[in-house]
């Protein structure tokens, strides 16, 4: 079949009612595209128009929206991503998850920018999407099977899949969804699919090819983007060692989570650094397409070639549980990947159970450093066996039931990622106010505090300004659906930033943050948007779109009851210093929150002011 051409996007989304099997095309207007871009932003707007506050996340009324960005299907560096929005069964607020891999690109070849899934099938099914047709396939024989087995049975060279494992079927609150060897990890999307009896979605290669509106301009921008990425030092570290490159920075600054965030380092921590893993496990690239950074790696673990665990997995299922052998961490990672569970929430919850067991709050045989017990607990959690049935609810639900809230390392119900904020105060603010919970990717100020050294980590100065800026910036990137790691190369390698002496740049960022941020050149992103779609988008429009996207998500959460009391951190991080920190630092959150609220246009309860929403045309 001859391929037809899509110029950027077709601006069509397919809405599928799993209860009635009704299929409805939804058109996306140019105004909607310009204001919400695509990916996360467009999915949030479509969700806002459809989802009633207060619904049960595991009930029939929940909605899943899977959305591509305008760059999907092009050869833009690091654009092999897509986004999912849903109400989270782990947090009871809006859940969002970004994923690499080719499912979004394959979906777009069928002429669809995204999927809206509603209702519930009366029995287990899979969906097959090809051209304008959707087939509802019986999946009863697939129900109960691990992810790789399911992928092998329904996959092929001409299709891409989204698949849940037993954890999703059993409604584990932090169950994830696999797209090849990448995962929609956070917030429990797998449980939402399981609650709808939806085992898998298969996208067959379609008849469309994506071409840019301005092809010559696009090629020039692509070349510039690759040049920036290839000469950037952080991009090179990711290329050499994957996200495990972050481990050395974290160790150096004593902010590695060890034994449920009680310590910030350990004598064996060097074993989980990217450099050590590359040497000991013969790693090679194993990455998304198209990608210039090449952060994905595979290596030899337990005499078998496996994906190298990401930094978050090394930290949360490794050091945080008192385990520093990458071979064991790889086994934990394999279980989560096969059964379909988020490694961050699994590790954070198991660490709470270990400490709660020590303190006599619960009765289990889990203990820090015991790998055999961890393997057993992960399997038990996925299948709701023994105490695993309780672990499957997450650390917040467990601490609400048994006590120990002060050491349940979560925000708004979402377990915290692997950067102890007592070593980076801006990251503490970022965790506290992030829309989906303790999310490191909502703003990630730790990169400027500890990795790059532009901001002093243990001061509150400039942190609210940087958190707000990066929240807006990353919301826009996740709506273009281009990898956030491109932010290093595509902003730090631009002419003005590159020519400014480093000490002076750091001085401006620390002391004149608003002025420093106004000088950041991220114009290549809106330029790429325009080259692909033909729609004019300035840098200011791009950043305002990011703010609009962030704010509509916040508004949806306040409609679910989120208030200032929820924008906080566990007491351990606010009042208890790390046992190996000679400076005895805790996160001074309150003054940062107060400044952040003023910058954001929130009232004293954390609700967006009506005048500010009007300004953003919400």
NUTIDREN-757100 format. One record per residue (C-alpha): x negated, y negated, z. Coordinates in Angstrom, 2 decimals, m for minus. Last residue first. Layout:
[[X Y Z]];
...
***
This chain:
[[8.50 m28.74 31.12]];
[[7.44 m31.67 28.97]];
[[4.11 m32.04 30.80]];
[[5.11 m35.51 32.05]];
[[8.46 m34.06 33.06]];
[[6.71 m31.45 35.17]];
[[4.75 m34.23 36.87]];
[[7.89 m36.21 37.63]];
[[9.59 m33.10 39.04]];
[[6.74 m32.51 41.50]];
[[5.24 m29.02 41.40]];
[[5.92 m27.11 44.65]];
[[2.97 m26.61 47.00]];
[[4.86 m27.38 50.21]];
[[3.29 m30.82 50.60]];
[[4.27 m31.73 47.03]];
[[2.28 m30.57 44.04]];
[[0.89 m32.96 41.40]];
[[m2.20 m30.86 40.74]];
[[m4.81 m33.43 41.82]];
[[m2.90 m34.11 45.04]];
[[m2.50 m30.40 45.72]];
[[m6.23 m29.82 45.12]];
[[m7.22 m32.49 47.65]];
[[m5.06 m30.91 50.36]];
[[m6.19 m27.39 49.48]];
[[m9.87 m28.39 49.67]];
[[m9.33 m29.98 53.09]];
[[m7.61 m26.79 54.35]];
[[m10.04 m24.16 53.01]];
[[m13.22 m24.51 55.03]];
[[m14.42 m20.97 54.09]];
[[m16.57 m19.37 56.79]];
[[m20.34 m19.61 57.21]];
[[m22.43 m18.05 59.98]];
[[m25.72 m19.56 58.75]];
[[m27.64 m16.37 59.56]];
[[m25.22 m14.37 57.38]];
[[m25.67 m10.62 57.99]];
[[m22.49 m10.08 59.99]];
[[m20.46 m12.12 57.52]];
[[m18.60 m14.90 59.30]];
[[m15.14 m14.55 60.78]];
[[m12.69 m17.48 60.81]];
[[m11.51 m18.22 57.26]];
[[m12.80 m15.15 55.42]];
[[m11.62 m12.65 58.06]];
[[m8.38 m14.62 58.44]];
[[m7.33 m13.60 54.93]];
[[m7.14 m16.51 52.50]];
[[m4.48 m19.13 51.81]];
[[m2.06 m20.47 49.24]];
[[0.87 m18.41 50.58]];
[[1.67 m20.84 53.40]];
[[1.82 m23.62 50.79]];
[[4.86 m22.03 49.16]];
[[5.80 m19.11 46.90]];
[[9.54 m18.36 47.05]];
[[10.27 m16.70 43.69]];
[[11.15 m20.08 42.14]];
[[7.76 m21.17 43.49]];
[[6.27 m18.40 41.37]];
[[8.06 m19.46 38.18]];
[[6.93 m23.03 38.77]];
[[3.33 m21.89 39.21]];
[[3.51 m20.02 35.90]];
[[5.00 m23.07 34.21]];
[[2.19 m25.13 35.71]];
[[m0.67 m23.02 34.40]];
[[0.78 m23.05 30.89]];
[[1.35 m26.82 30.97]];
[[m2.21 m27.32 32.24]];
[[m3.60 m25.19 29.43]];
[[m1.48 m27.08 26.89]];
[[m2.88 m30.31 28.33]];
[[m6.39 m28.95 27.77]];
[[m5.71 m28.08 24.13]];
[[m3.88 m31.34 23.40]];
[[m6.87 m33.26 24.79]];
[[m9.27 m31.23 22.64]];
[[m7.10 m32.05 19.63]];
[[m4.75 m29.64 17.88]];
[[m3.68 m29.98 14.24]];
[[m1.81 m26.96 12.95]];
[[m3.38 m25.18 9.93]];
[[m3.11 m21.91 11.85]];
[[m6.63 m20.44 11.60]];
[[m8.69 m23.61 11.14]];
[[m6.51 m25.49 13.64]];
[[m6.96 m22.91 16.41]];
[[m10.71 m22.78 15.64]];
[[m10.94 m26.55 16.01]];
[[m8.99 m26.25 19.27]];
[[m11.68 m23.85 20.54]];
[[m14.74 m25.60 19.04]];
[[m13.78 m28.79 20.87]];
[[m14.99 m27.48 24.23]];
[[m17.33 m30.41 24.84]];
[[m17.57 m31.18 28.55]];
[[m18.07 m34.93 29.03]];
[[m14.75 m35.48 30.85]];
[[m15.83 m32.80 33.30]];
[[m18.83 m34.86 34.38]];
[[m16.68 m37.96 34.92]];
[[m14.16 m36.08 37.03]];
[[m16.95 m34.35 38.96]];
[[m18.94 m37.45 39.89]];
[[m21.05 m36.22 42.83]];
[[m21.59 m32.50 42.30]];
[[m21.02 m32.37 38.55]];
[[m23.00 m35.55 37.92]];
[[m25.95 m34.40 40.04]];
[[m25.96 m30.98 38.36]];
[[m26.06 m32.60 34.93]];
[[m28.90 m34.85 36.10]];
[[m30.93 m31.88 37.35]];
[[m30.27 m30.00 34.09]];
[[m31.45 m32.79 31.83]];
[[m28.71 m33.61 29.30]];
[[m29.64 m32.47 25.77]];
[[m27.90 m29.07 26.02]];
[[m24.72 m30.52 27.50]];
[[m24.51 m33.22 24.83]];
[[m25.32 m30.89 21.91]];
[[m23.13 m27.89 22.75]];
[[m24.85 m24.84 24.25]];
[[m23.09 m25.03 27.64]];
[[m19.55 m25.18 26.20]];
[[m19.37 m22.42 23.56]];
[[m22.05 m20.27 25.15]];
[[m20.74 m19.95 28.69]];
[[m17.07 m20.22 27.79]];
[[m17.39 m17.22 25.47]];
[[m17.10 m15.06 28.61]];
[[m13.44 m16.02 28.77]];
[[m12.74 m13.76 25.78]];
[[m10.40 m15.24 23.19]];
[[m6.69 m14.92 23.56]];
[[m5.74 m18.39 22.30]];
[[m3.43 m18.20 25.27]];
[[m6.10 m16.78 27.56]];
[[m8.38 m19.60 26.44]];
[[m5.69 m22.19 27.29]];
[[m5.14 m20.74 30.77]];
[[m8.92 m20.63 31.13]];
[[m9.25 m24.38 30.52]];
[[m6.35 m25.36 32.78]];
[[m7.56 m23.19 35.66]];
[[m11.11 m24.33 34.93]];
[[m10.22 m27.99 35.34]];
[[m8.19 m27.47 38.52]];
[[m10.91 m25.38 40.15]];
[[m13.56 m27.91 39.13]];
[[m11.71 m30.87 40.62]];
[[m10.88 m28.99 43.83]];
[[m14.56 m27.96 44.24]];
[[m16.12 m31.41 43.79]];
[[m17.33 m31.56 47.42]];
[[m16.27 m28.60 49.56]];
[[m19.84 m27.58 50.37]];
[[m21.45 m24.16 50.70]];
[[m21.95 m23.26 47.04]];
[[m23.77 m26.40 45.87]];
[[m22.65 m26.93 42.29]];
[[m24.70 m26.70 39.07]];
[[m26.60 m23.59 40.18]];
[[m25.85 m21.41 37.15]];
[[m24.92 m18.10 38.78]];
[[m24.11 m19.32 42.28]];
[[m21.85 m22.38 42.33]];
[[m21.25 m22.83 38.60]];
[[m20.37 m19.18 38.03]];
[[m18.63 m19.03 41.41]];
[[m16.12 m21.54 40.01]];
[[m14.22 m18.60 38.43]];
[[m10.92 m20.43 37.56]];
[[m8.10 m17.90 37.12]];
[[m10.60 m15.13 36.48]];
[[m11.39 m14.37 40.13]];
[[m7.77 m13.60 40.96]];
[[m6.72 m13.30 44.60]];
[[m3.03 m13.80 43.73]];
[[m1.28 m14.23 40.36]];
[[m1.11 m18.03 40.47]];
[[m4.57 m18.70 41.81]];
[[m4.38 m21.08 44.80]];
[[m6.24 m19.08 47.44]];
[[m8.65 m17.29 45.12]];
[[m9.81 m20.53 43.48]];
[[m10.19 m22.22 46.85]];
[[m12.45 m19.40 47.99]];
[[m14.34 m19.52 44.70]];
[[m14.98 m23.17 45.43]];
[[m16.38 m22.21 48.81]];
[[m19.05 m19.91 47.38]];
[[m20.89 m17.70 49.89]];
[[m17.95 m17.39 52.25]];
[[m16.04 m16.71 49.04]];
[[m17.19 m13.07 48.88]];
[[m17.24 m12.28 45.16]];
[[m15.99 m8.80 44.21]];
[[m12.30 m9.36 43.42]];
[[m9.59 m9.76 46.03]];
[[m6.53 m7.52 46.34]];
[[m3.26 m9.00 45.09]];
[[m0.45 m9.29 47.66]];
[[m0.20 m13.08 47.68]];
[[m3.91 m13.14 48.52]];
[[m5.75 m9.97 49.51]];
[[m8.53 m8.77 51.81]];
[[m6.44 m6.99 54.44]];
[[m8.80 m7.72 57.36]];
[[m6.67 m10.29 59.19]];
[[m3.49 m8.43 58.29]];
[[m4.52 m5.53 60.52]];
[[m1.01 m4.48 61.47]];
[[0.69 m1.20 60.54]];
[[3.62 m2.18 58.31]];
[[2.63 m5.65 57.09]];
[[m0.97 m4.38 56.85]];
[[0.11 m1.52 54.58]];
[[2.30 m3.74 52.42]];
[[m0.56 m6.19 51.98]];
[[m3.16 m3.49 51.31]];
[[m1.34 m1.80 48.42]];
[[1.82 0.35 48.14]];
[[m0.01 3.38 46.70]];
[[m2.04 3.70 49.91]];
[[1.19 4.76 51.65]];
[[1.92 7.65 49.28]];
[[m1.78 8.45 49.38]];
[[m1.29 9.30 53.05]];
[[m0.28 12.83 51.95]];
[[0.52 12.99 48.21]];
[[1.86 10.15 46.09]];
[[0.32 11.62 42.88]];
[[m1.93 8.65 42.05]];
[[m2.65 8.08 45.74]];
[[m3.60 11.71 46.39]];
[[m6.06 11.62 43.50]];
[[m7.65 8.45 44.85]];
[[m7.71 9.83 48.40]];
[[m9.46 13.06 47.40]];
[[m12.18 11.23 45.51]];
[[m12.61 8.82 48.44]];
[[m12.91 11.71 50.91]];
[[m15.67 13.27 48.81]];
[[m17.49 9.93 48.60]];
[[m17.84 9.41 52.35]];
[[m19.63 6.06 52.59]];
[[m17.03 4.28 54.69]];
[[m14.53 6.65 56.26]];
[[m11.22 8.21 55.24]];
[[m9.97 11.02 57.48]];
[[m6.61 9.35 58.08]];
[[m4.60 8.23 61.12]];
[[m3.57 4.58 60.99]];
[[m4.05 1.61 63.34]];
[[m6.85 3.33 65.28]];
[[m9.50 0.69 64.63]];
[[m11.69 3.03 62.61]];
[[m8.64 4.17 60.60]];
[[m7.70 0.54 59.93]];
[[m11.25 0.01 58.68]];
[[m11.05 2.92 56.26]];
[[m7.48 2.04 55.23]];
[[m8.49 m1.57 54.47]];
[[m11.42 m0.33 52.34]];
[[m9.05 2.01 50.48]];
[[m6.79 m0.95 49.65]];
[[m9.60 m3.12 48.29]];
[[m11.00 m0.24 46.24]];
[[m7.66 0.69 44.68]];
[[m6.82 m2.97 44.12]];
[[m10.07 m3.58 42.25]];
[[m10.08 m0.23 40.41]];
[[m6.61 m0.74 38.92]];
[[m4.99 2.68 38.55]];
[[m4.08 4.83 35.52]];
[[m4.59 8.50 36.46]];
[[m7.40 9.00 33.96]];
[[m9.00 5.55 34.37]];
[[m8.69 5.61 38.16]];
[[m10.18 9.09 38.32]];
[[m12.99 8.13 35.94]];
[[m13.84 5.02 37.99]];
[[m14.13 7.09 41.16]];
[[m16.46 9.48 39.30]];
[[m18.48 6.52 37.98]];
[[m18.79 5.22 41.54]];
[[m20.21 8.62 42.49]];
[[m22.81 8.48 39.76]];
[[m23.50 4.80 40.48]];
[[m24.68 5.72 44.02]];
[[m24.15 2.73 46.33]];
[[m21.10 3.75 48.39]];
[[m20.11 1.85 51.56]];
[[m16.52 1.35 50.43]];
[[m17.07 m2.33 49.56]];
[[m20.39 m1.36 48.00]];
[[m18.78 0.97 45.48]];
[[m15.08 1.01 44.62]];
[[m14.83 m2.76 45.11]];
[[m18.34 m3.79 44.02]];
[[m19.19 m1.31 41.28]];
[[m15.59 m1.55 40.04]];
[[m15.71 m5.35 39.91]];
[[m19.07 m5.20 38.12]];
[[m17.65 m2.98 35.38]];
[[m18.36 0.76 35.51]];
[[m20.53 1.93 32.59]];
[[m18.28 3.86 30.23]];
[[m19.19 7.55 30.28]];
[[m21.67 9.90 28.59]];
[[m21.99 13.03 30.73]];
[[m24.87 14.36 32.83]];
[[m23.28 13.04 36.06]];
[[m23.45 9.56 34.55]];
[[m25.14 8.88 31.22]];
[[m24.36 5.49 29.77]];
[[m21.73 3.34 28.09]];
[[m21.65 m0.43 27.77]];
[[m19.16 m3.27 27.21]];
[[m20.68 m6.76 27.42]];
[[m21.28 m7.00 23.66]];
[[m21.47 m10.82 23.51]];
[[m20.78 m11.08 19.78]];
[[m17.51 m9.16 19.66]];
[[m14.99 m8.26 16.97]];
[[m14.16 m5.63 18.07]];
[[m14.48 m4.50 21.69]];
[[m17.62 m2.88 23.14]];
[[m19.68 0.21 23.77]];
[[m23.31 m0.92 23.74]];
[[m25.90 1.51 25.11]];
[[m27.00 2.54 28.62]];
[[m29.70 5.06 29.51]];
[[m28.46 5.72 33.07]];
[[m31.48 4.99 35.26]];
[[m32.95 2.01 33.44]];
[[m29.68 0.36 32.43]];
[[m28.21 1.05 35.87]];
[[m31.20 m0.58 37.58]];
[[m30.96 m3.74 35.48]];
[[m27.21 m3.97 35.83]];
[[m27.44 m3.85 39.61]];
[[m25.74 m0.98 41.43]];
[[m28.91 0.62 42.86]];
[[m30.15 m2.78 44.11]];
[[m27.38 m2.66 46.73]];
[[m29.21 0.01 48.74]];
[[m30.58 m2.40 51.37]];
[[m27.16 m3.98 51.76]];
[[m25.68 m7.43 51.18]];
[[m22.79 m9.70 52.14]];
[[m21.45 m7.81 55.17]];
[[m17.96 m7.49 56.70]];
[[m16.20 m7.78 53.32]];
[[m14.48 m4.39 53.54]];
[[m17.65 m2.38 54.01]];
[[m19.86 m4.49 51.72]];
[[m18.52 m7.22 49.44]];
[[m21.55 m8.79 47.74]];
[[m21.85 m12.45 48.74]];
[[m25.44 m12.60 49.99]];
[[m26.57 m15.18 47.41]];
[[m29.23 m12.98 45.84]];
[[m26.90 m9.99 46.03]];
[[m24.22 m11.85 44.06]];
[[m26.66 m13.01 41.40]];
[[m28.05 m9.46 41.06]];
[[m24.58 m7.95 40.78]];
[[m23.44 m10.27 37.99]];
[[m25.46 m8.33 35.40]];
[[m23.07 m5.44 36.12]];
[[m20.79 m7.35 33.72]];
[[m22.76 m5.77 30.90]];
[[m26.52 m5.30 31.25]];
[[m28.25 m6.55 28.10]];
[[m25.34 m8.20 26.32]];
[[m24.01 m9.71 29.55]];
[[m27.49 m11.07 30.31]];
[[m27.68 m12.48 26.78]];
[[m24.34 m14.23 27.16]];
[[m25.61 m15.78 30.38]];
[[m28.78 m17.00 28.61]];
[[m27.00 m18.60 25.66]];
[[m28.83 m18.39 22.32]];
[[m26.63 m15.73 20.73]];
[[m23.40 m17.27 21.99]];
[[m24.10 m20.72 20.54]];
[[m25.17 m19.27 17.17]];
[[m22.10 m17.01 17.09]];
[[m19.82 m19.98 17.70]];
[[m21.56 m22.04 15.03]];
[[m21.17 m19.22 12.49]];
[[m17.50 m18.82 13.36]];
[[m16.94 m22.57 13.04]];
[[m18.50 m22.59 9.58]];
[[m16.45 m19.56 8.51]];
[[m13.23 m21.17 9.77]];
[[m13.89 m24.38 7.88]];
[[m14.27 m22.37 4.68]];
[[m11.13 m20.32 5.37]];
[[m8.75 m23.20 6.22]];
[[m5.40 m21.46 6.84]];
[[m7.29 m18.43 8.17]];
[[m6.42 m14.93 6.91]];
[[m4.71 m12.11 8.82]];
[[m4.03 m8.94 6.84]];
[[m0.58 m7.39 6.86]];
[[0.73 m3.98 5.80]];
[[0.64 m2.12 9.06]];
[[m1.70 0.17 10.99]];
[[0.47 2.13 13.42]];
[[1.16 0.64 16.86]];
[[1.92 3.25 19.51]];
[[3.54 2.34 22.83]];
[[3.34 4.84 25.67]];
[[5.03 6.46 28.65]];
[[8.08 4.21 28.95]];
[[10.45 5.57 31.58]];
[[11.35 1.96 32.48]];
[[10.03 2.37 36.03]];
[[6.87 3.84 34.52]];
[[6.35 0.75 32.38]];
[[6.72 m1.39 35.52]];
[[4.37 0.93 37.42]];
[[1.74 0.60 34.70]];
[[2.07 m3.19 34.83]];
[[0.91 m3.03 38.45]];
[[m0.68 m6.41 39.16]];
[[m4.09 m6.12 37.52]];
[[m5.48 m3.71 35.02]];
[[m4.34 m4.04 31.45]];
[[m7.16 m1.66 30.61]];
[[m9.84 m0.97 28.04]];
[[m11.03 2.52 26.95]];
[[m8.28 2.81 24.33]];
[[m5.59 0.46 25.59]];
[[m4.83 1.87 29.02]];
[[m2.12 0.56 31.35]];
[[m2.54 0.01 35.11]];
[[m0.97 1.26 38.33]];
[[m1.34 m1.14 41.26]];
[[2.09 m0.56 42.82]];
[[1.93 3.20 42.30]];
[[5.26 3.79 40.57]];
[[4.89 7.58 40.19]];
[[4.98 7.31 36.38]];
[[2.38 4.55 36.56]];
[[0.11 6.66 38.76]];
[[0.61 9.68 36.48]];
[[m0.93 7.82 33.54]];
[[0.25 4.95 31.38]];
[[m0.56 4.44 27.70]];
[[m0.83 1.51 25.26]];
[[m1.88 2.80 21.86]];
[[m3.70 1.98 18.63]];
[[m3.07 3.55 15.25]];
[[m4.65 4.53 11.93]];
[[m7.54 6.61 13.24]];
[[m5.27 8.60 15.52]];
[[m3.56 8.63 18.88]];
[[m0.48 10.47 20.16]];
[[m1.92 13.72 21.52]];
[[m5.45 12.48 22.25]];
[[m4.13 9.37 24.00]];
[[m1.89 11.50 26.21]];
[[m4.80 13.73 27.22]];
[[m6.98 10.67 27.88]];
[[m4.28 9.07 30.05]];
[[m3.47 12.02 32.27]];
[[m0.28 14.00 31.74]];
[[2.75 13.84 34.02]];
[[5.18 12.89 31.26]];
[[3.79 13.81 27.83]];
[[6.28 16.64 27.23]];
[[9.13 14.32 28.22]];
[[7.98 11.72 25.71]];
[[10.92 11.74 23.26]];
[[10.25 9.17 20.55]];
[[12.07 5.88 20.02]];
[[11.00 4.59 16.60]];
[[10.63 0.89 15.85]];
[[10.72 m0.31 12.24]];
[[9.67 m3.66 10.77]];
[[6.19 m2.47 9.78]];
[[5.29 0.44 12.07]];
[[5.92 0.49 15.80]];
[[6.18 3.80 17.64]];
[[7.69 3.68 21.11]];
[[7.27 6.47 23.64]];
[[10.06 7.90 25.75]];
[[10.84 9.39 29.16]];
[[14.59 9.55 29.84]];
[[17.44 7.08 30.48]];
[[15.35 4.28 28.91]];
[[15.31 1.08 30.89]];
[[16.07 m2.52 29.98]];
[[13.68 m5.08 28.51]];
[[10.55 m5.11 26.35]];
[[9.45 m8.24 24.50]];
[[6.66 m7.56 22.00]];
[[4.19 m9.92 20.32]];
[[2.81 m11.67 17.25]];
[[4.54 m9.19 14.96]];
[[3.80 m8.77 11.25]];
[[2.82 m5.11 11.36]];
[[m0.86 m6.03 11.13]];
[[m0.24 m8.04 14.29]];
[[0.41 m4.93 16.33]];
[[m2.92 m3.51 15.19]];
[[m4.79 m6.64 16.30]];
[[m3.05 m6.57 19.67]];
[[m3.87 m2.89 20.19]];
[[m7.52 m3.36 19.26]];
[[m9.40 m3.49 22.54]];
[[m9.68 m6.08 25.26]];
[[m7.02 m6.74 27.86]];
[[m5.54 m9.60 29.83]];
[[m3.08 m9.10 32.67]];
[[m0.38 m11.27 34.17]];
[[2.02 m10.72 37.04]];
[[4.68 m13.20 38.06]];
[[5.69 m12.78 41.70]];
[[6.66 m9.75 43.77]];
[[2.96 m9.15 44.53]];
[[2.45 m5.42 43.91]];
[[5.63 m4.82 41.87]];
[[4.53 m7.63 39.54]];
[[7.04 m9.46 37.38]];
[[5.75 m9.16 33.83]];
[[3.30 m10.85 31.42]];
[[0.85 m9.01 29.13]];
[[m2.04 m10.45 27.12]];
[[m4.12 m9.65 24.06]];
[[m7.82 m9.49 23.21]];
[[m10.13 m8.75 20.28]];
[[m11.11 m12.40 19.85]];
[[m14.74 m12.05 20.99]];
[[m16.18 m13.79 17.91]];
[[m13.49 m14.89 15.43]];
[[m13.18 m12.21 12.74]];
[[m9.41 m12.64 12.50]];
[[m6.80 m10.08 13.56]];
[[m5.96 m11.89 16.78]];
[[m7.06 m15.54 16.65]];
[[m3.52 m16.92 17.05]];
[[m3.13 m15.06 20.32]];
[[m1.35 m11.76 20.90]];
[[1.55 m11.15 23.29]];
[[2.90 m8.27 25.33]];
[[6.02 m9.28 27.28]];
[[7.44 m6.93 29.89]];
[[10.83 m7.69 31.43]];
[[12.35 m6.72 34.78]];
[[16.12 m6.26 34.83]];
[[16.03 m2.45 34.98]];
[[14.45 m2.45 38.39]];
[[10.84 m1.94 39.40]];
[[10.12 m5.67 39.71]];
[[13.45 m6.10 41.53]];
[[15.00 m9.42 40.45]];
[[14.69 m12.52 42.63]];
[[14.22 m15.12 39.93]];
[[16.05 m14.49 36.63]];
[[13.84 m13.65 33.64]];
[[14.71 m14.80 30.12]];
[[13.62 m18.39 29.42]];
[[10.68 m18.18 31.83]];
[[9.58 m14.94 30.16]];
[[9.46 m16.58 26.72]];
[[7.46 m19.45 28.20]];
[[5.09 m17.09 30.02]];
[[4.50 m15.02 26.87]];
[[3.72 m18.18 24.90]];
[[1.13 m19.22 27.43]];
[[m0.47 m15.80 27.98]];
[[m1.11 m15.11 24.30]];
[[0.11 m17.98 22.10]];
[[m0.52 m21.75 21.94]];
[[2.04 m22.91 24.55]];
[[2.75 m26.47 23.35]];
[[1.68 m26.06 19.71]];
[[3.37 m22.69 19.28]];
[[6.59 m23.91 20.88]];
[[6.65 m26.95 18.59]];
[[5.97 m24.78 15.53]];
[[8.93 m22.61 16.44]];
[[8.64 m18.93 17.37]];
[[11.31 m16.68 15.87]];
[[12.65 m13.65 17.76]];
[[13.42 m10.40 15.92]];
[[15.96 m8.19 17.73]];
[[15.88 m4.39 18.07]];
[[18.63 m2.61 20.04]];
[[17.74 0.74 21.58]];
[[20.58 0.18 24.09]];
[[18.61 0.81 27.27]];
[[15.10 0.22 25.91]];
[[16.06 m3.20 24.57]];
[[13.29 m4.23 22.18]];
[[12.49 m7.86 21.29]];
[[10.09 m8.29 18.34]];
[[8.15 m11.54 18.09]];
[[7.71 m13.56 14.94]];
[[5.56 m16.65 14.39]];
[[3.98 m15.11 11.27]];
[[0.58 m16.15 12.56]];
[[m2.74 m17.36 11.15]];
[[m1.91 m17.20 7.45]];
[[m0.59 m13.66 7.27]];
[[m1.48 m11.91 4.01]];
[[0.12 m8.86 2.47]];
[[m1.90 m5.68 2.10]];
[[m1.34 m3.44 m0.90]];
[[0.00 0.00 0.00]];
***
